[in-house]
């Protein structure tokens, strides 16, 4: 008995489904042929066909899970605050506690410097800010992952999407060399088809091209791709590029994430797969 088994990649569900003699226009179809006996239970064990189908899909463009870095994939706040304190201590200011900076770590180095000087009611000239910025960058570059850790559930979620046929990419407003150094130090860099930073392209988030060019560099297609981030910058970039966004509620957004207009909000990476399916 010869049964024609068609393996489909369903865009909406973003999962592999086995169908027998079914054709639907909104599916990508990969025909696999499996010789079986008269016992239909053979249909329960078509791993070889699934592997063939996945390999064919690997040769085609797939959707990309585009992820922000700081405050989304990795909690970088401890190392950022440590670098800030090294910089301000060099001019006689006391270290600032994490609580003072709060979500300010997501607003950039200069914003953190300004907040620290305001806390001590000290003037911060543009010249001094430039000097401290350089000190911050020099220290942080050499101590980028002393305390930074991926958020709980990140690795499991990334494996789930990768095993299900997705490309993974990072799109961050952190300089590219720092983003790559951080992910390499955390042994995470090999998981991503592209790691694109502030200076990878002529534009950065929230400009649409930062996401669109990241997707292209990852070898994926815009259709079906999703942006995951923690701030308005990520959500706005997704809107500008025409893809849905998912925002985490544990990142560095200075405003409530409920007001950002994301497609979905999650409180942990264990919720990411379901959130994507519901978009």
C-alpha positions as a printed NumPy array, in Angstrom:
array([[ 0.   ,  0.   ,  0.   ],
       [ 1.418,  3.399, -0.992],
       [ 0.207,  6.455,  0.922],
       [ 1.054, 10.01 , -0.1  ],
       [ 1.804, 12.069,  2.981],
       [ 1.971, 15.837,  2.656],
       [ 3.88 , 17.759,  5.318],
       [ 2.644, 21.297,  5.809],
       [ 4.116, 24.321,  7.511],
       [ 1.043, 26.155,  8.709],
       [ 1.756, 29.895,  8.848],
       [-0.932, 30.767, 11.358],
       [-0.101, 28.03 , 13.828],
       [ 3.615, 28.069, 13.029],
       [ 3.867, 24.336, 13.634],
       [ 4.447, 21.18 , 11.634],
       [ 1.276, 19.268, 10.809],
       [ 0.817, 15.937,  9.028],
       [-2.033, 15.732,  6.532],
       [-2.992, 12.927,  4.169],
       [-4.275, 13.917,  0.727],
       [-5.211, 17.433,  1.849],
       [-4.392, 20.59 , -0.068],
       [-4.955, 24.122,  1.232],
       [-3.811, 27.235, -0.572],
       [-2.61 , 29.043,  2.519],
       [-0.052, 26.375,  3.373],
       [ 3.455, 25.717,  2.163],
       [ 3.387, 22.133,  0.911],
       [ 6.17 , 19.6  ,  0.903],
       [ 5.232, 16.212, -0.541],
       [ 6.873, 13.221,  1.09 ],
       [ 6.27 ,  9.617,  0.064],
       [ 6.249,  6.847,  2.611],
       [ 5.817,  3.177,  1.755],
       [ 3.712,  1.501,  4.42 ],
       [ 1.839, -1.741,  4.861],
       [-1.884, -2.108,  5.248],
       [-1.642, -1.183,  8.936],
       [-2.555,  2.528,  9.209],
       [-0.662,  2.76 , 12.504],
       [ 2.438,  3.333, 10.384],
       [ 1.182,  6.869,  9.999],
       [ 2.054,  7.466, 13.638],
       [ 5.742,  7.021, 12.945],
       [ 6.746,  9.26 , 10.048],
       [ 9.832, 10.791, 11.586],
       [11.856, 10.194,  8.457],
       [ 9.349, 12.138,  6.379],
       [ 9.243, 14.933,  8.912],
       [13.022, 15.188,  8.814],
       [12.917, 15.364,  5.019],
       [10.275, 18.048,  5.152],
       [12.207, 20.094,  7.669],
       [15.315, 19.88 ,  5.5  ],
       [13.405, 21.183,  2.497],
       [12.001, 23.98 ,  4.637],
       [15.515, 24.817,  5.754],
       [16.313, 25.616,  2.129],
       [13.465, 28.139,  1.981],
       [13.048, 31.445,  3.781],
       [11.408, 31.077,  7.158],
       [ 9.888, 33.502,  9.661],
       [12.262, 35.149, 12.101],
       [11.853, 35.619, 15.829],
       [13.533, 39.003, 16.275],
       [14.567, 39.763, 19.84 ],
       [15.818, 42.818, 21.651],
       [18.768, 42.197, 23.945],
       [18.986, 44.317, 27.12 ],
       [15.894, 43.891, 29.27 ],
       [14.456, 41.243, 26.954],
       [16.88 , 38.366, 26.476],
       [19.396, 39.313, 29.146],
       [19.245, 41.184, 32.441],
       [22.238, 43.448, 31.881],
       [21.395, 45.973, 34.571],
       [23.983, 44.816, 37.173],
       [26.92 , 45.258, 34.789],
       [25.592, 48.535, 33.374],
       [25.217, 50.031, 36.861],
       [28.668, 48.751, 37.826],
       [30.184, 50.536, 34.816],
       [28.223, 53.688, 35.657],
       [29.591, 53.693, 39.194],
       [33.163, 53.271, 37.983],
       [32.687, 56.319, 35.753],
       [31.122, 58.624, 38.36 ],
       [33.47 , 57.534, 41.128],
       [36.346, 58.783, 38.97 ],
       [35.078, 62.334, 39.609],
       [34.409, 61.856, 43.309],
       [30.73 , 60.85 , 43.342],
       [29.531, 57.984, 45.498],
       [28.157, 54.841, 43.811],
       [24.445, 54.927, 43.036],
       [22.181, 52.027, 43.977],
       [20.385, 49.962, 41.351],
       [17.06 , 51.294, 42.586],
       [18.013, 54.884, 41.744],
       [18.716, 54.079, 38.106],
       [15.682, 51.816, 37.833],
       [14.45 , 51.506, 34.264],
       [16.922, 54.21 , 33.241],
       [19.329, 51.495, 32.088],
       [17.172, 51.148, 29.015],
       [17.572, 54.824, 28.097],
       [21.297, 54.799, 27.427],
       [24.55 , 55.724, 29.116],
       [24.129, 59.49 , 28.915],
       [20.695, 59.319, 30.52 ],
       [22.142, 57.279, 33.395],
       [24.949, 59.779, 33.862],
       [22.493, 62.668, 33.949],
       [20.297, 60.888, 36.462],
       [23.273, 60.193, 38.724],
       [24.47 , 63.793, 38.677],
       [20.941, 65.055, 39.308],
       [20.711, 62.747, 42.311],
       [23.76 , 64.427, 43.861],
       [22.668, 67.863, 42.655],
       [25.876, 68.2  , 40.654],
       [26.301, 69.938, 37.312],
       [27.179, 67.786, 34.32 ],
       [28.71 , 69.662, 31.419],
       [28.696, 68.241, 27.928],
       [32.485, 67.947, 28.039],
       [32.416, 66.008, 31.309],
       [29.615, 63.8  , 30.065],
       [31.699, 62.889, 27.006],
       [34.661, 62.071, 29.236],
       [32.6  , 59.865, 31.548],
       [30.903, 58.215, 28.594],
       [34.302, 57.026, 27.36 ],
       [35.229, 55.75 , 30.824],
       [31.921, 53.897, 31.025],
       [32.404, 52.242, 27.637],
       [36.009, 51.26 , 28.367],
       [35.089, 49.586, 31.638],
       [31.888, 47.99 , 30.375],
       [33.564, 46.551, 27.283],
       [35.989, 44.627, 29.488],
       [33.419, 43.613, 32.099],
       [30.369, 43.023, 29.975],
       [29.12 , 39.802, 31.524],
       [30.346, 39.714, 35.113],
       [26.802, 39.623, 36.458],
       [24.524, 39.7  , 33.398],
       [22.346, 36.622, 32.923],
       [19.672, 35.533, 30.449],
       [16.184, 35.719, 31.881],
       [14.543, 32.549, 33.131],
       [13.191, 30.363, 30.362],
       [15.062, 32.113, 27.543],
       [17.134, 29.133, 26.441],
       [14.193, 26.743, 26.452],
       [12.067, 29.17 , 24.436],
       [14.817, 29.747, 21.862],
       [15.271, 26.009, 21.376],
       [11.526, 25.547, 20.932],
       [11.345, 28.114, 18.155],
       [14.537, 26.927, 16.479],
       [13.42 , 23.297, 16.551],
       [10.1  , 24.362, 15.027],
       [11.723, 25.915, 11.97 ],
       [12.19 , 29.538, 12.991],
       [15.278, 31.652, 12.442],
       [16.416, 33.599, 15.515],
       [17.893, 37.1  , 15.373],
       [18.872, 39.89 , 17.729],
       [17.994, 43.488, 16.883],
       [19.327, 45.843, 19.545],
       [20.32 , 49.484, 19.936],
       [23.423, 48.318, 21.749],
       [26.534, 48.695, 19.556],
       [27.005, 45.565, 17.481],
       [30.431, 44.691, 18.876],
       [29.111, 44.893, 22.453],
       [26.015, 42.85 , 21.625],
       [28.123, 40.113, 20.069],
       [30.629, 40.2  , 22.92 ],
       [27.863, 39.873, 25.512],
       [26.153, 36.973, 23.77 ],
       [29.477, 35.23 , 23.194],
       [30.404, 35.608, 26.872],
       [27.057, 34.03 , 27.782],
       [27.593, 31.252, 25.205],
       [24.463, 32.34 , 23.338],
       [25.843, 33.802, 20.105],
       [25.701, 30.622, 18.011],
       [21.909, 30.429, 18.354],
       [21.295, 33.502, 16.228],
       [21.329, 33.753, 12.46 ],
       [21.978, 37.494, 12.8  ],
       [23.05 , 39.845, 15.599],
       [22.421, 43.43 , 14.549],
       [23.22 , 46.447, 16.676],
       [23.004, 50.21 , 16.767],
       [25.677, 50.649, 14.117],
       [25.08 , 47.615, 11.89 ],
       [22.989, 49.649,  9.457],
       [22.677, 53.384,  8.78 ],
       [19.487, 53.445, 10.888],
       [18.392, 51.901, 14.187],
       [15.141, 51.205, 16.056],
       [12.477, 52.515, 15.875],
       [13.256, 52.844, 12.147],
       [11.65 , 50.019, 10.196],
       [14.836, 49.146,  8.317],
       [16.613, 48.047, 11.47 ],
       [14.161, 45.163, 11.823],
       [13.661, 44.549,  8.089],
       [17.386, 44.381,  7.38 ],
       [17.904, 42.152, 10.428],
       [15.309, 39.732,  9.061],
       [17.017, 39.801,  5.678],
       [20.443, 39.231,  7.227],
       [19.025, 36.258,  9.137],
       [17.903, 34.743,  5.834],
       [14.224, 34.916,  6.753],
       [11.047, 36.44 ,  5.395],
       [ 9.081, 39.349,  6.835],
       [ 5.772, 37.512,  6.597],
       [ 5.184, 35.615,  9.838],
       [ 8.1  , 37.24 , 11.673],
       [ 7.608, 38.666, 15.171],
       [ 9.489, 41.246, 17.275],
       [10.009, 40.625, 21.001],
       [11.163, 43.535, 23.146],
       [10.637, 45.508, 26.331],
       [10.203, 49.178, 25.4  ],
       [ 8.294, 51.547, 23.127],
       [11.321, 51.598, 20.821],
       [10.818, 47.9  , 20.063],
       [ 7.052, 48.143, 19.663],
       [ 7.3  , 51.21 , 17.415],
       [ 9.979, 49.557, 15.29 ],
       [ 7.739, 46.524, 14.819],
       [ 4.792, 48.719, 13.835],
       [ 6.944, 50.633, 11.378],
       [ 8.167, 47.42 ,  9.776],
       [ 4.697, 45.885,  9.577],
       [ 5.176, 42.933, 11.909],
       [ 3.486, 42.129, 15.24 ],
       [ 5.254, 42.698, 18.529],
       [ 5.343, 41.004, 21.904],
       [ 6.549, 42.988, 24.894],
       [ 7.863, 41.55 , 28.156],
       [ 6.707, 43.17 , 31.386],
       [ 9.952, 42.567, 33.293],
       [12.288, 44.722, 31.187],
       [13.439, 48.31 , 31.251],
       [10.432, 50.238, 29.95 ],
       [10.112, 53.567, 31.809],
       [ 6.362, 53.553, 31.088],
       [ 3.81 , 50.788, 31.777],
       [ 4.032, 48.209, 28.999],
       [ 0.234, 48.101, 28.799],
       [ 0.374, 51.544, 27.178],
       [ 2.862, 50.619, 24.446],
       [ 0.406, 49.091, 21.999],
       [ 2.126, 45.726, 21.575],
       [ 0.246, 42.812, 20.036],
       [ 0.775, 40.753, 23.201],
       [ 2.326, 41.14 , 26.655],
       [ 4.097, 38.287, 28.442],
       [ 5.439, 37.893, 31.954],
       [ 7.883, 35.107, 31.162],
       [ 9.456, 33.267, 28.26 ],
       [ 7.395, 30.206, 29.057],
       [ 4.465, 32.223, 27.651],
       [ 6.158, 33.207, 24.396],
       [ 5.152, 30.308, 22.165],
       [ 1.462, 30.614, 23.051],
       [ 1.607, 34.403, 22.61 ],
       [ 3.022, 34.025, 19.091],
       [ 0.359, 31.453, 18.207],
       [-2.368, 33.852, 19.325],
       [-1.203, 36.747, 17.164]])
